[in-house]
Amino acid sequence: MTSDREIAILLHSDPQDHACGLHALLYALELQESEIEVQLIFDGAGTTRVSLLEGPAEKLHRIFEQVRKVVPVRACGFCDEAFRVTEGLPAADTGLS
């Protein structure tokens, strides 16, 4: 059964807040497993987290890789520039300006 719901999870927290990051990643996986359309968007200080999550030494790296395989993961383009994060994820198409 497929759900008609679509959910965006916005991850705003900086990299030091591991609990918030873990919660967002696990929630994205749980929603996807329940066949609810979900995307994970790194926003604000959360955009600085992306490059760290891509590194194998990061505590949340393995679960981040699991999420990336099944959930669209994006980053706020404005925030990427504001926090001087130039690589990582595609910009989120939120329709917001």
N, C-alpha and C positions, 0 to 999 in steps of 0.2 A: 504494500500500500504506500503510495506516495502522498506526501503532505502538500497542501496548497500554501503552506507558510514558507516565508523566506526570512532568514535572520542574518544580520550582520553583527559580528562581535568586534567591537572597537577596543583595541589594547593600547591604553594611554600610558601605562606605568613605565618607569625607567627600568633599566636592566637589574638594578639591585633588588627589586621587588619580585623575587622568585615565585612567591605564592600566587600573586596576581597573574603572572605569566603562565604558570602551570594551570591555574584554573581556566584561563581563556583557551589554552590548547586542549585540555581535556573536554571542556564544554563543546568545542568545535567538533571533536571526534564523536562525542555522544550524540550530538544533533545529526551528524552525517550518518551515523550508524542507525539512527531512527528514521532515516530517509527524509529528513528535513533539510531543505536547501539552505546552506550556510556559507558565509565567507568570513574570513578573518582579516581585519584591516588594522594595520599598525598606524597609530595616529599620535601626534604630539611627540613627547619624549619617547614614546614606544618605538618610533622609527629607529632610534639608536640601538635598539635591541636586536634588530634583524641580523646585522653582520656578526654579532656575538653568537646568536643561535645557530648560525651556519658553521661555526667552529666546533670540531669534535670534542674539545675540552669543556665546552659549556654544559652545565648540568642538565639543561632542557633540550639539548641538541637532538637526541634520539626521538623524543616525542614530537619535536618540531618537524623532523623529517617525515614522521608518520602522518602528521597533519597535512604537510605539503603534497603528499601523494594523493590525497582524497578531497581536500578542501581548497577552493581558490584562496590564495593568500596575496594581499595587496598592501601597499603603503600609501599614505597621504602624500601626494606630490609636493604640496606646499610645505609640509612639515619636513620632508626629505631635504628641501633646500634650506629651510630655517635652521635645521640642526646639522646642516652640512653633511648629510648622508647622501652620497651620489650613486651608490650601487646597491644591489640587492633585489628588491621586488618591483614589479610593475606598479604604476600609479593606480590608485583606486579610482574608479569611475563612479563617484557618488552623486554627481549632478549638483553638488554644492559648490559655491564659489567663496 
